[in-house]
Amino acid sequence: MACEKPPSPNLPDPGTAVTAQMVKAKNDMKAYIKAADAYLACVESDTARYNSMVDEMQAAAEGFNSIVRKYKKRMSAS
């Protein structure tokens, strides 16, 4: 079985994003995490590939959390 590494989702600009874009980003992140978990299960015996995917997942999560915070801050200032 070939293990296919999922691409990180594209995240919207929190300075201009509308609610629908943020909801799509949330759903895209959920799908990414699900695909990444499947990839991790597939490559669990390959430490380098496994660790690389974990690092990418953490970076994607940090990026998503950052845009959510900025979006919420912008919305509360409106």
mmCIF file of the N, C-alpha and C atoms, coordinates in Angstrom:
data_MODEL
# 
_entry.id   MODEL 
# 
loop_
_atom_site.group_PDB 
_atom_site.id 
_atom_site.type_symbol 
_atom_site.label_atom_id 
_atom_site.label_alt_id 
_atom_site.label_comp_id 
_atom_site.label_asym_id 
_atom_site.label_entity_id 
_atom_site.label_seq_id 
_atom_site.pdbx_PDB_ins_code 
_atom_site.Cartn_x 
_atom_site.Cartn_y 
_atom_site.Cartn_z 
_atom_site.occupancy 
_atom_site.B_iso_or_equiv 
_atom_site.pdbx_formal_charge 
_atom_site.auth_seq_id 
_atom_site.auth_comp_id 
_atom_site.auth_asym_id 
_atom_site.auth_atom_id 
_atom_site.pdbx_PDB_model_num 
ATOM 1   N N  . MET A 1 1  ? 0.840   -1.186 0.000  1.00 0.00 ? 1  MET A N  1 
ATOM 2   C CA . MET A 1 1  ? 0.000   0.000  0.000  1.00 0.00 ? 1  MET A CA 1 
ATOM 3   C C  . MET A 1 1  ? 0.879   1.241  0.000  1.00 0.00 ? 1  MET A C  1 
ATOM 4   N N  . ALA A 1 2  ? 0.631   2.132  -0.915 1.00 0.00 ? 2  ALA A N  1 
ATOM 5   C CA . ALA A 1 2  ? 1.387   3.381  -0.988 1.00 0.00 ? 2  ALA A CA 1 
ATOM 6   C C  . ALA A 1 2  ? 0.809   4.378  0.008  1.00 0.00 ? 2  ALA A C  1 
ATOM 7   N N  . CYS A 1 3  ? 1.677   4.994  0.748  1.00 0.00 ? 3  CYS A N  1 
ATOM 8   C CA . CYS A 1 3  ? 1.254   5.997  1.724  1.00 0.00 ? 3  CYS A CA 1 
ATOM 9   C C  . CYS A 1 3  ? 1.298   7.364  1.046  1.00 0.00 ? 3  CYS A C  1 
ATOM 10  N N  . GLU A 1 4  ? 0.168   8.034  1.014  1.00 0.00 ? 4  GLU A N  1 
ATOM 11  C CA . GLU A 1 4  ? 0.117   9.347  0.378  1.00 0.00 ? 4  GLU A CA 1 
ATOM 12  C C  . GLU A 1 4  ? 0.014   10.431 1.443  1.00 0.00 ? 4  GLU A C  1 
ATOM 13  N N  . LYS A 1 5  ? 1.029   11.296 1.451  1.00 0.00 ? 5  LYS A N  1 
ATOM 14  C CA . LYS A 1 5  ? 1.096   12.369 2.431  1.00 0.00 ? 5  LYS A CA 1 
ATOM 15  C C  . LYS A 1 5  ? 0.109   13.470 2.043  1.00 0.00 ? 5  LYS A C  1 
ATOM 16  N N  . PRO A 1 6  ? -0.785  13.863 2.960  1.00 0.00 ? 6  PRO A N  1 
ATOM 17  C CA . PRO A 1 6  ? -1.763  14.901 2.627  1.00 0.00 ? 6  PRO A CA 1 
ATOM 18  C C  . PRO A 1 6  ? -1.121  16.290 2.635  1.00 0.00 ? 6  PRO A C  1 
ATOM 19  N N  . PRO A 1 7  ? -1.567  17.159 1.728  1.00 0.00 ? 7  PRO A N  1 
ATOM 20  C CA . PRO A 1 7  ? -1.051  18.533 1.733  1.00 0.00 ? 7  PRO A CA 1 
ATOM 21  C C  . PRO A 1 7  ? -1.705  19.336 2.856  1.00 0.00 ? 7  PRO A C  1 
ATOM 22  N N  . SER A 1 8  ? -0.976  20.278 3.392  1.00 0.00 ? 8  SER A N  1 
ATOM 23  C CA . SER A 1 8  ? -1.549  21.171 4.403  1.00 0.00 ? 8  SER A CA 1 
ATOM 24  C C  . SER A 1 8  ? -2.638  22.019 3.753  1.00 0.00 ? 8  SER A C  1 
ATOM 25  N N  . PRO A 1 9  ? -3.695  22.301 4.492  1.00 0.00 ? 9  PRO A N  1 
ATOM 26  C CA . PRO A 1 9  ? -4.772  23.111 3.911  1.00 0.00 ? 9  PRO A CA 1 
ATOM 27  C C  . PRO A 1 9  ? -4.344  24.564 3.725  1.00 0.00 ? 9  PRO A C  1 
ATOM 28  N N  . ASN A 1 10 ? -4.959  25.204 2.741  1.00 0.00 ? 10 ASN A N  1 
ATOM 29  C CA . ASN A 1 10 ? -4.734  26.637 2.545  1.00 0.00 ? 10 ASN A CA 1 
ATOM 30  C C  . ASN A 1 10 ? -5.609  27.390 3.532  1.00 0.00 ? 10 ASN A C  1 
ATOM 31  N N  . LEU A 1 11 ? -5.017  28.301 4.256  1.00 0.00 ? 11 LEU A N  1 
ATOM 32  C CA . LEU A 1 11 ? -5.746  29.058 5.264  1.00 0.00 ? 11 LEU A CA 1 
ATOM 33  C C  . LEU A 1 11 ? -6.029  30.472 4.768  1.00 0.00 ? 11 LEU A C  1 
ATOM 34  N N  . PRO A 1 12 ? -7.207  31.005 5.103  1.00 0.00 ? 12 PRO A N  1 
ATOM 35  C CA . PRO A 1 12 ? -7.559  32.346 4.651  1.00 0.00 ? 12 PRO A CA 1 
ATOM 36  C C  . PRO A 1 12 ? -6.790  33.420 5.414  1.00 0.00 ? 12 PRO A C  1 
ATOM 37  N N  . ASP A 1 13 ? -6.786  34.612 4.863  1.00 0.00 ? 13 ASP A N  1 
ATOM 38  C CA . ASP A 1 13 ? -6.183  35.771 5.523  1.00 0.00 ? 13 ASP A CA 1 
ATOM 39  C C  . ASP A 1 13 ? -7.148  36.220 6.618  1.00 0.00 ? 13 ASP A C  1 
ATOM 40  N N  . PRO A 1 14 ? -6.732  36.169 7.888  1.00 0.00 ? 14 PRO A N  1 
ATOM 41  C CA . PRO A 1 14 ? -7.652  36.526 8.963  1.00 0.00 ? 14 PRO A CA 1 
ATOM 42  C C  . PRO A 1 14 ? -8.036  38.004 8.965  1.00 0.00 ? 14 PRO A C  1 
ATOM 43  N N  . GLY A 1 15 ? -7.276  38.815 8.254  1.00 0.00 ? 15 GLY A N  1 
ATOM 44  C CA . GLY A 1 15 ? -7.577  40.244 8.189  1.00 0.00 ? 15 GLY A CA 1 
ATOM 45  C C  . GLY A 1 15 ? -8.724  40.567 7.252  1.00 0.00 ? 15 GLY A C  1 
ATOM 46  N N  . THR A 1 16 ? -9.044  39.635 6.350  1.00 0.00 ? 16 THR A N  1 
ATOM 47  C CA . THR A 1 16 ? -10.116 39.888 5.383  1.00 0.00 ? 16 THR A CA 1 
ATOM 48  C C  . THR A 1 16 ? -11.130 38.758 5.302  1.00 0.00 ? 16 THR A C  1 
ATOM 49  N N  . ALA A 1 17 ? -10.896 37.670 5.998  1.00 0.00 ? 17 ALA A N  1 
ATOM 50  C CA . ALA A 1 17 ? -11.762 36.489 5.901  1.00 0.00 ? 17 ALA A CA 1 
ATOM 51  C C  . ALA A 1 17 ? -13.167 36.776 6.415  1.00 0.00 ? 17 ALA A C  1 
ATOM 52  N N  . VAL A 1 18 ? -14.135 36.129 5.775  1.00 0.00 ? 18 VAL A N  1 
ATOM 53  C CA . VAL A 1 18 ? -15.514 36.171 6.242  1.00 0.00 ? 18 VAL A CA 1 
ATOM 54  C C  . VAL A 1 18 ? -15.806 34.850 6.945  1.00 0.00 ? 18 VAL A C  1 
ATOM 55  N N  . THR A 1 19 ? -16.914 34.801 7.644  1.00 0.00 ? 19 THR A N  1 
ATOM 56  C CA . THR A 1 19 ? -17.252 33.626 8.447  1.00 0.00 ? 19 THR A CA 1 
ATOM 57  C C  . THR A 1 19 ? -17.236 32.343 7.624  1.00 0.00 ? 19 THR A C  1 
ATOM 58  N N  . ALA A 1 20 ? -17.796 32.381 6.424  1.00 0.00 ? 20 ALA A N  1 
ATOM 59  C CA . ALA A 1 20 ? -17.828 31.177 5.589  1.00 0.00 ? 20 ALA A CA 1 
ATOM 60  C C  . ALA A 1 20 ? -16.423 30.652 5.295  1.00 0.00 ? 20 ALA A C  1 
ATOM 61  N N  . GLN A 1 21 ? -15.472 31.544 5.087  1.00 0.00 ? 21 GLN A N  1 
ATOM 62  C CA . GLN A 1 21 ? -14.090 31.123 4.831  1.00 0.00 ? 21 GLN A CA 1 
ATOM 63  C C  . GLN A 1 21 ? -13.475 30.489 6.076  1.00 0.00 ? 21 GLN A C  1 
ATOM 64  N N  . MET A 1 22 ? -13.801 31.015 7.232  1.00 0.00 ? 22 MET A N  1 
ATOM 65  C CA . MET A 1 22 ? -13.265 30.457 8.472  1.00 0.00 ? 22 MET A CA 1 
ATOM 66  C C  . MET A 1 22 ? -13.876 29.078 8.749  1.00 0.00 ? 22 MET A C  1 
ATOM 67  N N  . VAL A 1 23 ? -15.165 28.925 8.465  1.00 0.00 ? 23 VAL A N  1 
ATOM 68  C CA . VAL A 1 23 ? -15.807 27.619 8.641  1.00 0.00 ? 23 VAL A CA 1 
ATOM 69  C C  . VAL A 1 23 ? -15.181 26.608 7.677  1.00 0.00 ? 23 VAL A C  1 
ATOM 70  N N  . LYS A 1 24 ? -14.940 27.027 6.431  1.00 0.00 ? 24 LYS A N  1 
ATOM 71  C CA . LYS A 1 24 ? -14.296 26.142 5.455  1.00 0.00 ? 24 LYS A CA 1 
ATOM 72  C C  . LYS A 1 24 ? -12.895 25.755 5.939  1.00 0.00 ? 24 LYS A C  1 
ATOM 73  N N  . ALA A 1 25 ? -12.159 26.714 6.479  1.00 0.00 ? 25 ALA A N  1 
ATOM 74  C CA . ALA A 1 25 ? -10.807 26.426 6.989  1.00 0.00 ? 25 ALA A CA 1 
ATOM 75  C C  . ALA A 1 25 ? -10.877 25.409 8.124  1.00 0.00 ? 25 ALA A C  1 
ATOM 76  N N  . LYS A 1 26 ? -11.866 25.542 8.995  1.00 0.00 ? 26 LYS A N  1 
ATOM 77  C CA . LYS A 1 26 ? -12.038 24.585 10.099 1.00 0.00 ? 26 LYS A CA 1 
ATOM 78  C C  . LYS A 1 26 ? -12.315 23.189 9.550  1.00 0.00 ? 26 LYS A C  1 
ATOM 79  N N  . ASN A 1 27 ? -13.207 23.105 8.576  1.00 0.00 ? 27 ASN A N  1 
ATOM 80  C CA . ASN A 1 27 ? -13.534 21.804 7.974  1.00 0.00 ? 27 ASN A CA 1 
ATOM 81  C C  . ASN A 1 27 ? -12.343 21.219 7.222  1.00 0.00 ? 27 ASN A C  1 
ATOM 82  N N  . ASP A 1 28 ? -11.596 22.080 6.546  1.00 0.00 ? 28 ASP A N  1 
ATOM 83  C CA . ASP A 1 28 ? -10.389 21.629 5.838  1.00 0.00 ? 28 ASP A CA 1 
ATOM 84  C C  . ASP A 1 28 ? -9.349  21.092 6.825  1.00 0.00 ? 28 ASP A C  1 
ATOM 85  N N  . MET A 1 29 ? -9.225  21.752 7.975  1.00 0.00 ? 29 MET A N  1 
ATOM 86  C CA . MET A 1 29 ? -8.278  21.281 8.990  1.00 0.00 ? 29 MET A CA 1 
ATOM 87  C C  . MET A 1 29 ? -8.707  19.924 9.537  1.00 0.00 ? 29 MET A C  1 
ATOM 88  N N  . LYS A 1 30 ? -10.001 19.749 9.776  1.00 0.00 ? 30 LYS A N  1 
ATOM 89  C CA . LYS A 1 30 ? -10.492 18.457 10.263 1.00 0.00 ? 30 LYS A CA 1 
ATOM 90  C C  . LYS A 1 30 ? -10.176 17.355 9.254  1.00 0.00 ? 30 LYS A C  1 
ATOM 91  N N  . ALA A 1 31 ? -10.410 17.630 7.974  1.00 0.00 ? 31 ALA A N  1 
ATOM 92  C CA . ALA A 1 31 ? -10.132 16.639 6.928  1.00 0.00 ? 31 ALA A CA 1 
ATOM 93  C C  . ALA A 1 31 ? -8.631  16.359 6.847  1.00 0.00 ? 31 ALA A C  1 
ATOM 94  N N  . TYR A 1 32 ? -7.828  17.399 6.980  1.00 0.00 ? 32 TYR A N  1 
ATOM 95  C CA . TYR A 1 32 ? -6.373  17.247 6.944  1.00 0.00 ? 32 TYR A CA 1 
ATOM 96  C C  . TYR A 1 32 ? -5.895  16.365 8.099  1.00 0.00 ? 32 TYR A C  1 
ATOM 97  N N  . ILE A 1 33 ? -6.401  16.624 9.290  1.00 0.00 ? 33 ILE A N  1 
ATOM 98  C CA . ILE A 1 33 ? -6.000  15.835 10.463 1.00 0.00 ? 33 ILE A CA 1 
ATOM 99  C C  . ILE A 1 33 ? -6.381  14.371 10.267 1.00 0.00 ? 33 ILE A C  1 
ATOM 100 N N  . LYS A 1 34 ? -7.572  14.129 9.735  1.00 0.00 ? 34 LYS A N  1 
ATOM 101 C CA . LYS A 1 34 ? -8.012  12.751 9.496  1.00 0.00 ? 34 LYS A CA 1 
ATOM 102 C C  . LYS A 1 34 ? -7.094  12.058 8.485  1.00 0.00 ? 34 LYS A C  1 
ATOM 103 N N  . ALA A 1 35 ? -6.776  12.760 7.393  1.00 0.00 ? 35 ALA A N  1 
ATOM 104 C CA . ALA A 1 35 ? -5.889  12.189 6.372  1.00 0.00 ? 35 ALA A CA 1 
ATOM 105 C C  . ALA A 1 35 ? -4.473  12.011 6.920  1.00 0.00 ? 35 ALA A C  1 
ATOM 106 N N  . ALA A 1 36 ? -4.034  12.963 7.730  1.00 0.00 ? 36 ALA A N  1 
ATOM 107 C CA . ALA A 1 36 ? -2.688  12.876 8.310  1.00 0.00 ? 36 ALA A CA 1 
ATOM 108 C C  . ALA A 1 36 ? -2.593  11.717 9.297  1.00 0.00 ? 36 ALA A C  1 
ATOM 109 N N  . ASP A 1 37 ? -3.650  11.493 10.065 1.00 0.00 ? 37 ASP A N  1 
ATOM 110 C CA . ASP A 1 37 ? -3.661  10.350 10.988 1.00 0.00 ? 37 ASP A CA 1 
ATOM 111 C C  . ASP A 1 37 ? -3.545  9.033  10.216 1.00 0.00 ? 37 ASP A C  1 
ATOM 112 N N  . ALA A 1 38 ? -4.260  8.949  9.084  1.00 0.00 ? 38 ALA A N  1 
ATOM 113 C CA . ALA A 1 38 ? -4.178  7.736  8.255  1.00 0.00 ? 38 ALA A CA 1 
ATOM 114 C C  . ALA A 1 38 ? -2.757  7.571  7.703  1.00 0.00 ? 38 ALA A C  1 
ATOM 115 N N  . TYR A 1 39 ? -2.154  8.676  7.295  1.00 0.00 ? 39 TYR A N  1 
ATOM 116 C CA . TYR A 1 39 ? -0.776  8.642  6.795  1.00 0.00 ? 39 TYR A CA 1 
ATOM 117 C C  . TYR A 1 39 ? 0.171   8.177  7.906  1.00 0.00 ? 39 TYR A C  1 
ATOM 118 N N  . LEU A 1 40 ? -0.012  8.701  9.114  1.00 0.00 ? 40 LEU A N  1 
ATOM 119 C CA . LEU A 1 40 ? 0.842   8.301  10.237 1.00 0.00 ? 40 LEU A CA 1 
ATOM 120 C C  . LEU A 1 40 ? 0.735   6.803  10.498 1.00 0.00 ? 40 LEU A C  1 
ATOM 121 N N  . ALA A 1 41 ? -0.467  6.278  10.429 1.00 0.00 ? 41 ALA A N  1 
ATOM 122 C CA . ALA A 1 41 ? -0.655  4.837  10.630 1.00 0.00 ? 41 ALA A CA 1 
ATOM 123 C C  . ALA A 1 41 ? 0.071   4.044  9.549  1.00 0.00 ? 41 ALA A C  1 
ATOM 124 N N  . CYS A 1 42 ? 0.099   4.593  8.344  1.00 0.00 ? 42 CYS A N  1 
ATOM 125 C CA . CYS A 1 42 ? 0.734   3.919  7.218  1.00 0.00 ? 42 CYS A CA 1 
ATOM 126 C C  . CYS A 1 42 ? 2.267   3.925  7.321  1.00 0.00 ? 42 CYS A C  1 
ATOM 127 N N  . VAL A 1 43 ? 2.824   5.001  7.867  1.00 0.00 ? 43 VAL A N  1 
ATOM 128 C CA . VAL A 1 43 ? 4.293   5.131  7.914  1.00 0.00 ? 43 VAL A CA 1 
ATOM 129 C C  . VAL A 1 43 ? 4.868   4.952  9.320  1.00 0.00 ? 43 VAL A C  1 
ATOM 130 N N  . GLU A 1 44 ? 4.101   4.366  10.230 1.00 0.00 ? 44 GLU A N  1 
ATOM 131 C CA . GLU A 1 44 ? 4.554   4.286  11.615 1.00 0.00 ? 44 GLU A CA 1 
ATOM 132 C C  . GLU A 1 44 ? 5.892   3.563  11.793 1.00 0.00 ? 44 GLU A C  1 
ATOM 133 N N  . SER A 1 45 ? 6.255   2.713  10.860 1.00 0.00 ? 45 SER A N  1 
ATOM 134 C CA . SER A 1 45 ? 7.537   2.015  10.977 1.00 0.00 ? 45 SER A CA 1 
ATOM 135 C C  . SER A 1 45 ? 8.704   2.838  10.422 1.00 0.00 ? 45 SER A C  1 
ATOM 136 N N  . ASP A 1 46 ? 8.403   3.955  9.767  1.00 0.00 ? 46 ASP A N  1 
ATOM 137 C CA . ASP A 1 46 ? 9.437   4.836  9.208  1.00 0.00 ? 46 ASP A CA 1 
ATOM 138 C C  . ASP A 1 46 ? 9.514   6.094  10.079 1.00 0.00 ? 46 ASP A C  1 
ATOM 139 N N  . THR A 1 47 ? 10.412  6.063  11.036 1.00 0.00 ? 47 THR A N  1 
ATOM 140 C CA . THR A 1 47 ? 10.496  7.130  12.028 1.00 0.00 ? 47 THR A CA 1 
ATOM 141 C C  . THR A 1 47 ? 10.669  8.519  11.413 1.00 0.00 ? 47 THR A C  1 
ATOM 142 N N  . ALA A 1 48 ? 11.510  8.648  10.409 1.00 0.00 ? 48 ALA A N  1 
ATOM 143 C CA . ALA A 1 48 ? 11.761  9.956  9.810  1.00 0.00 ? 48 ALA A CA 1 
ATOM 144 C C  . ALA A 1 48 ? 10.493  10.526 9.164  1.00 0.00 ? 48 ALA A C  1 
ATOM 145 N N  . ARG A 1 49 ? 9.796   9.699  8.387  1.00 0.00 ? 49 ARG A N  1 
ATOM 146 C CA . ARG A 1 49 ? 8.561   10.166 7.729  1.00 0.00 ? 49 ARG A CA 1 
ATOM 147 C C  . ARG A 1 49 ? 7.472   10.451 8.767  1.00 0.00 ? 49 ARG A C  1 
ATOM 148 N N  . TYR A 1 50 ? 7.406   9.621  9.776  1.00 0.00 ? 50 TYR A N  1 
ATOM 149 C CA . TYR A 1 50 ? 6.414   9.795  10.835 1.00 0.00 ? 50 TYR A CA 1 
ATOM 150 C C  . TYR A 1 50 ? 6.641   11.124 11.560 1.00 0.00 ? 50 TYR A C  1 
ATOM 151 N N  . ASN A 1 51 ? 7.876   11.348 11.997 1.00 0.00 ? 51 ASN A N  1 
ATOM 152 C CA . ASN A 1 51 ? 8.201   12.570 12.731 1.00 0.00 ? 51 ASN A CA 1 
ATOM 153 C C  . ASN A 1 51 ? 8.019   13.812 11.865 1.00 0.00 ? 51 ASN A C  1 
ATOM 154 N N  . SER A 1 52 ? 8.347   13.710 10.601 1.00 0.00 ? 52 SER A N  1 
ATOM 155 C CA . SER A 1 52 ? 8.169   14.834 9.688  1.00 0.00 ? 52 SER A CA 1 
ATOM 156 C C  . SER A 1 52 ? 6.687   15.208 9.579  1.00 0.00 ? 52 SER A C  1 
ATOM 157 N N  . MET A 1 53 ? 5.823   14.198 9.484  1.00 0.00 ? 53 MET A N  1 
ATOM 158 C CA . MET A 1 53 ? 4.386   14.454 9.389  1.00 0.00 ? 53 MET A CA 1 
ATOM 159 C C  . MET A 1 53 ? 3.855   15.061 10.676 1.00 0.00 ? 53 MET A C  1 
ATOM 160 N N  . VAL A 1 54 ? 4.326   14.578 11.819 1.00 0.00 ? 54 VAL A N  1 
ATOM 161 C CA . VAL A 1 54 ? 3.903   15.135 13.105 1.00 0.00 ? 54 VAL A CA 1 
ATOM 162 C C  . VAL A 1 54 ? 4.297   16.612 13.183 1.00 0.00 ? 54 VAL A C  1 
ATOM 163 N N  . ASP A 1 55 ? 5.514   16.930 12.754 1.00 0.00 ? 55 ASP A N  1 
ATOM 164 C CA . ASP A 1 55 ? 5.967   18.328 12.753 1.00 0.00 ? 55 ASP A CA 1 
ATOM 165 C C  . ASP A 1 55 ? 5.082   19.187 11.845 1.00 0.00 ? 55 ASP A C  1 
ATOM 166 N N  . GLU A 1 56 ? 4.739   18.661 10.669 1.00 0.00 ? 56 GLU A N  1 
ATOM 167 C CA . GLU A 1 56 ? 3.876   19.407 9.744  1.00 0.00 ? 56 GLU A CA 1 
ATOM 168 C C  . GLU A 1 56 ? 2.481   19.595 10.313 1.00 0.00 ? 56 GLU A C  1 
ATOM 169 N N  . MET A 1 57 ? 1.974   18.584 10.982 1.00 0.00 ? 57 MET A N  1 
ATOM 170 C CA . MET A 1 57 ? 0.655   18.693 11.606 1.00 0.00 ? 57 MET A CA 1 
ATOM 171 C C  . MET A 1 57 ? 0.663   19.765 12.696 1.00 0.00 ? 57 MET A C  1 
ATOM 172 N N  . GLN A 1 58 ? 1.724   19.789 13.487 1.00 0.00 ? 58 GLN A N  1 
ATOM 173 C CA . GLN A 1 58 ? 1.822   20.797 14.548 1.00 0.00 ? 58 GLN A CA 1 
ATOM 174 C C  . GLN A 1 58 ? 1.898   22.202 13.960 1.00 0.00 ? 58 GLN A C  1 
ATOM 175 N N  . ALA A 1 59 ? 2.663   22.363 12.888 1.00 0.00 ? 59 ALA A N  1 
ATOM 176 C CA . ALA A 1 59 ? 2.772   23.666 12.240 1.00 0.00 ? 59 ALA A CA 1 
ATOM 177 C C  . ALA A 1 59 ? 1.424   24.103 11.658 1.00 0.00 ? 59 ALA A C  1 
ATOM 178 N N  . ALA A 1 60 ? 0.706   23.169 11.047 1.00 0.00 ? 60 ALA A N  1 
ATOM 179 C CA . ALA A 1 60 ? -0.609  23.487 10.479 1.00 0.00 ? 60 ALA A CA 1 
ATOM 180 C C  . ALA A 1 60 ? -1.575  23.891 11.587 1.00 0.00 ? 60 ALA A C  1 
ATOM 181 N N  . ALA A 1 61 ? -1.550  23.176 12.695 1.00 0.00 ? 61 ALA A N  1 
ATOM 182 C CA . ALA A 1 61 ? -2.437  23.488 13.825 1.00 0.00 ? 61 ALA A CA 1 
ATOM 183 C C  . ALA A 1 61 ? -2.106  24.860 14.410 1.00 0.00 ? 61 ALA A C  1 
ATOM 184 N N  . GLU A 1 62 ? -0.817  25.154 14.550 1.00 0.00 ? 62 GLU A N  1 
ATOM 185 C CA . GLU A 1 62 ? -0.409  26.461 15.064 1.00 0.00 ? 62 GLU A CA 1 
ATOM 186 C C  . GLU A 1 62 ? -0.846  27.573 14.122 1.00 0.00 ? 62 GLU A C  1 
ATOM 187 N N  . GLY A 1 63 ? -0.698  27.352 12.821 1.00 0.00 ? 63 GLY A N  1 
ATOM 188 C CA . GLY A 1 63 ? -1.132  28.341 11.836 1.00 0.00 ? 63 GLY A CA 1 
ATOM 189 C C  . GLY A 1 63 ? -2.631  28.563 11.897 1.00 0.00 ? 63 GLY A C  1 
ATOM 190 N N  . PHE A 1 64 ? -3.390  27.477 11.987 1.00 0.00 ? 64 PHE A N  1 
ATOM 191 C CA . PHE A 1 64 ? -4.839  27.589 12.076 1.00 0.00 ? 64 PHE A CA 1 
ATOM 192 C C  . PHE A 1 64 ? -5.248  28.321 13.342 1.00 0.00 ? 64 PHE A C  1 
ATOM 193 N N  . ASN A 1 65 ? -4.679  27.935 14.476 1.00 0.00 ? 65 ASN A N  1 
ATOM 194 C CA . ASN A 1 65 ? -5.021  28.593 15.739 1.00 0.00 ? 65 ASN A CA 1 
ATOM 195 C C  . ASN A 1 65 ? -4.681  30.074 15.707 1.00 0.00 ? 65 ASN A C  1 
ATOM 196 N N  . SER A 1 66 ? -3.593  30.416 15.065 1.00 0.00 ? 66 SER A N  1 
ATOM 197 C CA . SER A 1 66 ? -3.193  31.811 14.946 1.00 0.00 ? 66 SER A CA 1 
ATOM 198 C C  . SER A 1 66 ? -4.210  32.618 14.131 1.00 0.00 ? 66 SER A C  1 
ATOM 199 N N  . ILE A 1 67 ? -4.650  32.071 13.000 1.00 0.00 ? 67 ILE A N  1 
ATOM 200 C CA . ILE A 1 67 ? -5.613  32.839 12.200 1.00 0.00 ? 67 ILE A CA 1 
ATOM 201 C C  . ILE A 1 67 ? -6.959  32.934 12.905 1.00 0.00 ? 67 ILE A C  1 
ATOM 202 N N  . VAL A 1 68 ? -7.327  31.914 13.666 1.00 0.00 ? 68 VAL A N  1 
ATOM 203 C CA . VAL A 1 68 ? -8.594  31.974 14.415 1.00 0.00 ? 68 VAL A CA 1 
ATOM 204 C C  . VAL A 1 68 ? -8.523  33.086 15.453 1.00 0.00 ? 68 VAL A C  1 
ATOM 205 N N  . ARG A 1 69 ? -7.412  33.163 16.180 1.00 0.00 ? 69 ARG A N  1 
ATOM 206 C CA . ARG A 1 69 ? -7.257  34.230 17.186 1.00 0.00 ? 69 ARG A CA 1 
ATOM 207 C C  . ARG A 1 69 ? -7.323  35.609 16.533 1.00 0.00 ? 69 ARG A C  1 
ATOM 208 N N  . LYS A 1 70 ? -6.629  35.777 15.404 1.00 0.00 ? 70 LYS A N  1 
ATOM 209 C CA . LYS A 1 70 ? -6.630  37.072 14.727 1.00 0.00 ? 70 LYS A CA 1 
ATOM 210 C C  . LYS A 1 70 ? -8.017  37.412 14.188 1.00 0.00 ? 70 LYS A C  1 
ATOM 211 N N  . TYR A 1 71 ? -8.705  36.434 13.651 1.00 0.00 ? 71 TYR A N  1 
ATOM 212 C CA . TYR A 1 71 ? -10.056 36.627 13.126 1.00 0.00 ? 71 TYR A CA 1 
ATOM 213 C C  . TYR A 1 71 ? -10.996 37.039 14.262 1.00 0.00 ? 71 TYR A C  1 
ATOM 214 N N  . LYS A 1 72 ? -10.944 36.316 15.380 1.00 0.00 ? 72 LYS A N  1 
ATOM 215 C CA . LYS A 1 72 ? -11.816 36.642 16.517 1.00 0.00 ? 72 LYS A CA 1 
ATOM 216 C C  . LYS A 1 72 ? -11.527 38.032 17.073 1.00 0.00 ? 72 LYS A C  1 
ATOM 217 N N  . LYS A 1 73 ? -10.263 38.389 17.123 1.00 0.00 ? 73 LYS A N  1 
ATOM 218 C CA . LYS A 1 73 ? -9.886  39.727 17.592 1.00 0.00 ? 73 LYS A CA 1 
ATOM 219 C C  . LYS A 1 73 ? -10.447 40.791 16.664 1.00 0.00 ? 73 LYS A C  1 
ATOM 220 N N  . ARG A 1 74 ? -10.339 40.552 15.363 1.00 0.00 ? 74 ARG A N  1 
ATOM 221 C CA . ARG A 1 74 ? -10.869 41.498 14.380 1.00 0.00 ? 74 ARG A CA 1 
ATOM 222 C C  . ARG A 1 74 ? -12.392 41.612 14.508 1.00 0.00 ? 74 ARG A C  1 
ATOM 223 N N  . MET A 1 75 ? -13.056 40.480 14.689 1.00 0.00 ? 75 MET A N  1 
ATOM 224 C CA . MET A 1 75 ? -14.522 40.484 14.799 1.00 0.00 ? 75 MET A CA 1 
ATOM 225 C C  . MET A 1 75 ? -14.990 41.180 16.068 1.00 0.00 ? 75 MET A C  1 
ATOM 226 N N  . SER A 1 76 ? -14.256 41.016 17.163 1.00 0.00 ? 76 SER A N  1 
ATOM 227 C CA . SER A 1 76 ? -14.665 41.664 18.418 1.00 0.00 ? 76 SER A CA 1 
ATOM 228 C C  . SER A 1 76 ? -14.420 43.169 18.370 1.00 0.00 ? 76 SER A C  1 
ATOM 229 N N  . ALA A 1 77 ? -13.508 43.612 17.513 1.00 0.00 ? 77 ALA A N  1 
ATOM 230 C CA . ALA A 1 77 ? -13.217 45.041 17.380 1.00 0.00 ? 77 ALA A CA 1 
ATOM 231 C C  . ALA A 1 77 ? -14.233 45.752 16.472 1.00 0.00 ? 77 ALA A C  1 
ATOM 232 N N  . SER A 1 78 ? -15.025 44.966 15.739 1.00 0.00 ? 78 SER A N  1 
ATOM 233 C CA . SER A 1 78 ? -15.988 45.556 14.803 1.00 0.00 ? 78 SER A CA 1 
ATOM 234 C C  . SER A 1 78 ? -17.176 46.146 15.516 1.00 0.00 ? 78 SER A C  1 
# 
